[in-house]
């Protein structure tokens, strides 16, 4: 059965694309068929997987706006079992065009419906905003949203609003949506601040925080410039080992039905409380 996850956080630079790309690579290496869906106009997931965003015949723009079947838009990557629904700069204007379309919040879900059965995992990388593209990603996320949270002072900034948006989408557009988990990223073991942020997030969100913590890593930062996931660029680096561990944690939870749904209201309350704490 296909698992569909969206990666969302309106704060930029927290590791959404890094997580979507590297989780996808490790899932594919484990034998799962994976589709990474890039709905960010910056197309960072597309370039991170070695594809030139300006040289593609079709992109998610065409799937959403021009109703080009996803099967024609999806492209293979260099890695077996890992495929991509690529983005392109043209997607930047899509939100304006989507405003006038019927059922605009469901465009991505409808587009993906024809291809999802061919994959074990569909991973949707959303832009750093709470606009229509992110709402489309959340509406299409049949199995939850994963929220990367940067281990820095402003980690919880905006998290309350994100969780409010998630609840609105769940209540009005996608009743299956829930928070699969918060993933702590960019952890710097040299600073007390990172440890304090981890402690605060775990205190307020408890078992909704993944055990794995993604460290700051030069290799993780370098890999996209070579168009490679960390799995092939530097698998033994701290970032490579962390994403390998995160993949195993996610798989164990999915296969063991470990995720508990229906508690996003409590998460929202926790975010409101945590945002007012000093860390």
C-alpha positions in Angstrom: 0.0 0.0 0.0 1.3 3.4 -1.0 2.4 5.8 1.7 2.1 9.5 0.8 3.9 12.1 3.0 4.3 15.8 2.6 7.2 17.8 4.0 6.1 21.2 5.2 7.4 24.2 7.1 6.8 27.8 6.0 10.3 28.6 7.4 12.9 28.2 4.7 16.2 26.4 5.1 15.1 23.9 7.7 15.8 20.8 5.7 12.5 20.0 3.8 14.2 19.3 0.5 17.2 17.6 2.1 15.0 15.3 4.0 12.7 14.5 1.0 15.6 13.7 -1.3 17.7 11.7 1.1 14.8 9.8 2.6 13.7 8.9 -0.9 17.2 7.7 -1.8 17.5 5.5 1.3 13.9 4.1 0.8 14.8 3.2 -2.8 18.0 1.6 -1.7 16.0 -0.5 0.7 14.0 -1.9 -2.2 11.0 0.4 -2.2 9.7 2.1 -5.3 9.7 5.9 -4.5 8.4 9.0 -6.2 9.7 12.4 -5.1 7.2 15.1 -6.0 8.8 18.6 -6.3 6.1 21.4 -5.9 8.6 24.1 -4.9 9.2 26.6 -7.7 12.8 26.8 -6.6 13.1 23.2 -7.9 15.8 22.3 -5.4 14.7 18.7 -5.1 14.9 18.4 -8.9 18.5 19.8 -9.1 19.5 17.8 -6.0 18.7 14.6 -7.9 20.9 15.6 -10.8 18.2 17.1 -13.2 18.5 20.4 -14.9 15.3 22.3 -14.1 15.4 24.4 -17.3 15.8 21.5 -19.7 12.8 19.4 -18.8 9.9 19.0 -21.3 7.2 19.0 -18.5 7.1 19.8 -14.8 4.6 19.9 -12.0 3.3 23.1 -13.5 2.1 21.2 -16.5 0.6 18.5 -14.3 -1.3 21.1 -12.2 -2.2 23.7 -14.7 -2.2 22.1 -18.1 -3.5 18.7 -17.0 -0.6 16.8 -18.5 -0.8 13.3 -17.1 1.7 12.6 -14.4 2.9 9.6 -16.2 4.2 11.9 -18.9 5.9 14.3 -16.5 7.6 11.8 -14.2 11.3 11.2 -15.0 13.7 8.5 -13.8 16.8 9.4 -11.8 20.2 7.7 -11.8 19.2 5.5 -8.9 17.0 2.4 -9.3 13.5 2.6 -8.0 13.7 6.4 -7.4 11.7 8.6 -9.8 10.9 12.3 -9.8 8.0 14.5 -10.6 10.1 17.6 -11.3 9.5 21.2 -10.7 10.5 24.2 -12.9 10.6 28.0 -12.5 7.3 28.3 -14.3 5.6 26.9 -11.2 6.2 30.3 -9.5 3.2 31.7 -11.2 1.0 28.7 -10.6 -0.7 29.9 -7.4 -2.1 33.0 -9.3 -3.5 30.8 -12.0 -4.8 28.2 -9.5 -7.0 30.8 -7.8 -9.5 30.7 -10.6 -9.6 26.9 -11.0 -12.3 24.6 -9.8 -11.3 22.5 -6.7 -7.9 24.3 -6.7 -6.8 22.7 -3.4 -7.2 19.2 -4.9 -5.2 19.6 -8.1 -2.1 17.7 -6.9 -4.1 14.9 -5.3 -6.1 14.4 -8.5 -3.0 14.5 -10.7 -1.1 11.9 -8.5 -4.1 9.6 -8.2 -3.3 8.0 -11.6 0.2 7.0 -10.6 0.5 6.5 -6.9 -0.3 2.7 -7.1 3.0 2.2 -8.8 5.0 3.3 -5.7 5.6 2.2 -2.1 6.3 5.9 -1.1 5.4 9.2 -2.5 7.3 12.1 -0.9 6.1 15.7 -1.6 8.5 18.6 -1.1 6.5 21.8 -0.6 7.7 25.4 -0.8 8.5 27.5 2.3 5.1 29.1 2.5 1.5 28.3 3.5 0.1 29.2 0.0 -1.9 27.1 -2.4 1.0 24.9 -3.4 1.6 23.8 0.2 -2.1 23.4 0.7 -2.2 21.1 -2.3 0.7 19.1 -0.9 -1.1 18.7 2.4 -4.4 17.7 0.7 -2.5 15.1 -1.3 -0.7 13.7 1.8 -2.9 10.7 2.5 -0.5 9.5 5.2 0.6 12.6 7.0 3.0 15.5 7.1 6.6 15.4 8.3 7.8 18.7 9.8 11.5 19.4 9.8 12.4 21.7 12.7 15.8 23.4 12.8 17.7 23.2 16.0 18.0 27.0 16.4 16.5 29.7 18.6 13.6 30.5 16.2 12.8 26.8 15.7 9.2 27.1 16.9 8.6 30.4 15.1 5.6 30.0 12.9 5.0 26.4 14.0 1.7 27.3 15.6 0.4 28.7 12.3 1.6 25.7 10.4 -0.2 23.4 12.7 -3.3 25.5 12.5 -3.1 25.3 8.7 -2.7 21.5 8.9 -5.8 21.2 11.1 -7.8 23.4 8.7 -6.8 21.2 5.8 -7.7 18.1 7.8 -11.1 19.4 8.8 -12.0 20.8 5.4 -10.0 19.1 2.7 -8.2 15.9 3.8 -9.7 14.1 6.9 -6.8 11.6 6.8 -4.1 14.2 7.3 -2.2 14.2 10.6 1.3 15.0 11.8 3.5 12.0 11.2 6.3 13.6 13.2 8.7 16.4 13.8 12.2 15.8 12.6 15.0 17.8 14.3 17.6 19.0 11.8 20.8 21.0 11.7 21.8 19.9 15.2 25.2 21.3 16.3 26.6 19.3 19.1 29.1 22.0 19.9 26.5 24.5 21.1 24.3 24.4 24.2 21.6 26.1 22.2 21.0 23.1 20.0 20.7 20.8 23.0 18.2 23.2 24.6 16.1 23.4 21.5 16.0 19.6 21.3 14.9 19.4 25.0 12.2 22.0 24.5 10.8 20.4 21.4 10.8 16.9 23.0 9.2 18.3 26.2 6.3 19.8 24.4 5.7 17.4 21.5 6.9 14.2 23.2 6.4 11.0 21.1 5.6 13.1 18.0 9.3 13.9 17.6 11.4 11.4 15.7 14.2 9.9 17.8 16.7 10.5 15.0 18.3 13.9 14.9 19.9 15.2 11.7 23.2 17.0 12.5 24.8 19.9 10.7 27.0 18.4 8.1 29.3 19.9 5.4 28.7 16.8 3.3 24.9 17.2 3.4 25.4 20.8 2.2 27.7 19.8 -0.6 25.8 16.8 -2.0 23.1 18.9 -3.9 25.7 20.8 -5.8 26.8 17.4 -7.3 23.2 16.4 -7.9 23.5 13.4 -5.5 21.8 12.3 -2.4 24.1 11.8 0.7 23.6 8.0 0.1 26.0 8.1 -2.8 27.9 11.3 -2.1 29.1 10.5 1.5 27.2 7.6 3.0 29.6 7.3 6.0 29.4 11.0 6.9 27.4 12.0 10.0 24.5 13.2 7.8 24.5 10.0 5.7 24.3 7.8 8.8 21.6 10.0 10.3 19.4 9.8 7.2 20.0 6.0 7.1 18.8 5.8 10.8 15.8 8.1 10.1 14.7 5.9 7.2 14.8 2.8 9.4 12.9 4.6 12.1 10.2 5.7 9.6 9.9 2.2 8.1 9.6 0.6 11.5 6.9 3.0 12.5 5.0 2.5 9.2 5.3 -1.3 9.2 4.4 -1.5 12.9 1.5 1.0 12.6 3.4 3.0 15.3 2.0 6.3 14.4 -0.9 7.6 16.5 -3.4 9.8 14.7 -6.0 12.3 15.9 -3.9 14.4 18.3 -3.1 17.4 16.2 -5.2 19.6 18.5 -2.8 18.8 21.3 0.1 19.4 19.1 -1.3 22.8 18.2 -1.6 23.6 21.9 1.9 22.4 22.6 3.2 24.7 19.8 1.5 27.7 21.3 3.0 27.0 24.7 6.4 26.2 23.4 6.7 29.3 21.3 6.4 31.4 24.4 9.3 29.5 26.2 12.9 30.7 26.3 15.3 28.1 24.9 
